[in-house]
Amino acid sequence: MKSKFDISLSQKKGQAGINGKISYLIGALIVIVLVVSIAPTMFTSLSDLSNTTLNPGVPAWVPVVLFVIVGAGLVFLIWKSFGN
């Protein structure tokens, strides 16, 4: 017996897939806007650590490592917000 093509079932399956993708895109857009607004403040604060006059007790390697950690964290945050 041949099954009949059910257009309403196909539309429901298509809508479910699109709704999930739109949710990821909206969430990713919100995360990107937040990262773009917060990142300059974070990196400016980290660059203040390399000032030996203000912070004489901070080793030279700490600001470099923190730049890498914060940068990688922001990249992974954006990557995860796209659902990957």
QUIMODA-V53621 format. One record per residue. N is the residue number from 1. RES is the residue in one letter. SS is DSSP state (A for helix, B for strand, O for the rest). PHI is phi in whole degrees, 0 to 359 (999 if undefined). D_CENTER is the distance of its C-alpha to the mean C-alpha in whole Angstrom. Layout:
BEGIN
n = (N/N)
res = (RES/RES)
ss = (SS/SS)
phi = (PHI/PHI)
d_center = (D_CENTER/D_CENTER)
END
This chain:
BEGIN
n = (1/2/3/4/5/6/7/8/9/10/11/12/13/14/15/16/17/18/19/20/21/22/23/24/25/26/27/28/29/30/31/32/33/34/35/36/37/38/39/40/41/42/43/44/45/46/47/48/49/50/51/52/53/54/55/56/57/58/59/60/61/62/63/64/65/66/67/68/69/70/71/72/73/74/75/76/77/78/79/80/81/82/83/84)
res = (M/K/S/K/F/D/I/S/L/S/Q/K/K/G/Q/A/G/I/N/G/K/I/S/Y/L/I/G/A/L/I/V/I/V/L/V/V/S/I/A/P/T/M/F/T/S/L/S/D/L/S/N/T/T/L/N/P/G/V/P/A/W/V/P/V/V/L/F/V/I/V/G/A/G/L/V/F/L/I/W/K/S/F/G/N)
ss = (O/O/O/O/O/O/A/A/A/A/A/A/A/A/A/A/A/A/A/A/A/A/A/A/A/A/A/A/A/A/A/A/A/A/A/A/A/A/A/A/A/A/A/A/A/A/A/A/A/O/O/O/O/O/O/O/O/O/O/A/A/A/A/A/A/A/A/A/A/A/A/A/A/A/A/A/A/A/A/A/A/O/O/O)
phi = (999/277/272/274/284/254/295/291/293/295/294/295/295/294/295/297/292/288/299/295/291/294/298/298/293/293/298/295/297/297/296/296/297/295/296/295/279/268/303/300/295/295/288/293/296/290/290/293/293/281/283/286/288/282/231/289/270/273/297/294/279/296/299/296/295/292/301/294/295/293/299/295/298/292/296/293/298/294/297/290/291/276/86/264)
d_center = (50/47/44/44/41/39/37/36/34/33/31/30/28/27/25/24/22/21/20/17/16/16/14/11/11/12/9/7/9/9/6/6/9/9/7/10/13/12/12/15/17/15/16/20/20/20/22/25/25/26/29/32/34/32/31/34/33/29/30/29/26/24/22/21/20/18/16/16/14/12/11/10/8/6/6/6/3/2/5/6/5/7/10/11)
END
